Structure formats: C-alpha cells, structure tokens
Amino acid sequence: MVNETRPDVIFMYDSADPQFTQSEVWKNLSAVKNQRVYRVDMTWREAEGPYSRLWVTMDIAHKTYPELFPAPTLAKVEEALCLAH
C-alpha cells in the first residue's frame, strides 16, 4: 500500500524499527532514497490542544525545510499563540 502512495517524506516514531527502510518494499521509495525519513518523538502522539498541534506543525516545517524554519521551542510556540509574556 505504501509503495502505491510513493511518499516523498516519511515521519516515524523514535520507537519504530529503523530497519524497515531496508525492506524491498520501502527501499525503493523516494523518501528513503532521498533520506527524507524523519524520526519524531512522542509529542506527535499527544497532539491534543493548540500547543501540541502547533509544535507538530512547526516540527514538520523544520524537518522538511530546515533552511527556512527553525526547530520548534516552547518560546516559539507561545509566541505564535500570542502567549509570550
């Protein structure tokens, strides 16, 4: 199924087995060939509420375009939500 969607970018949890990229199905995907497989932490699993959702969005932007977007920080999330003091 994943080979039918041909993803350009893949995000996977830190706990996922990194060996999957060596399988016949996965190693021919452009995301794997171009080293665009990113490990993410459990913040992504807890994406409830504005903080977590914005953090995940900022993390996606940073991982896919690091030259344009800085890594998310609590200060940046609060600033974006207009909560910084």
N, C-alpha and C positions, 0 to 999 in steps of 0.2 A: 504494500500500500504506500509506504513512504517513497519508494522509488517511482511511483506514479505521480506524486506531487512535486518531485525534484526540487527540494528546498535549496535556496541559496545560503540560508543561515539556519543553524540549529542551536537551540538553547537546551541544556540538560542540567539536572540537579547534580550537585557535588557528589552525591551518593551513587549516581549512575555508574555502571561499569564502562570505563573508557575504551575497553576492548571492542565494543560494538562497531567502532569505525573500521575495524579490520575485516569485518564480515564481507562476503561477496556482494550482498545487497547494499550495504552502506558505503563501502569504499569507492564506489563509482559516482556517488552524489557530488554535485559541485560544491556543496557546503563542506564536505570532508576534503575533497581535492584542494580547495582553496583555503583550508584551515580556518573556516568560519563556523566552527563548533565551539560554543562558549559554555563554560560551567557557571552555574548560578547557585546562590545559597538559598537557605530556607525562607528568606524574606519573600521570595517569589511565591512560596506556598501559602503564606499568610497575607495575601493581597486583599485584605478586607479594609475598607476605610480609605480616606484620602491620602494618608501618609504612605501606606504600603503601595497603593496603586501608582502614586506619583513616583515613588522610589523605583518601582519596576519599570515604568516608562522611561525614566532617566537612565536606568541601567541598560535598557535595550539600546537607547540612543548612543550611550557611551561605548558599549561593546561593538556595535556595528559601525559607528563613525567616531572613533576616539579622537581624531584630529579636529572634530567640530564640537564635541560635547564632553565636558569633564565628568569624572566619576561622581556619582551621587554622594552627597553628605547630608547629615541631618540639617545643617545650617542652610544648604541649598534648597532642600525640600521645604523647610519652614519659610524661607524667603519666597519661594514660588507660591506657597499657600498664603502669603501675606501674614505670617505668624511671627516673623522675626521681631525681636524687641530692640 
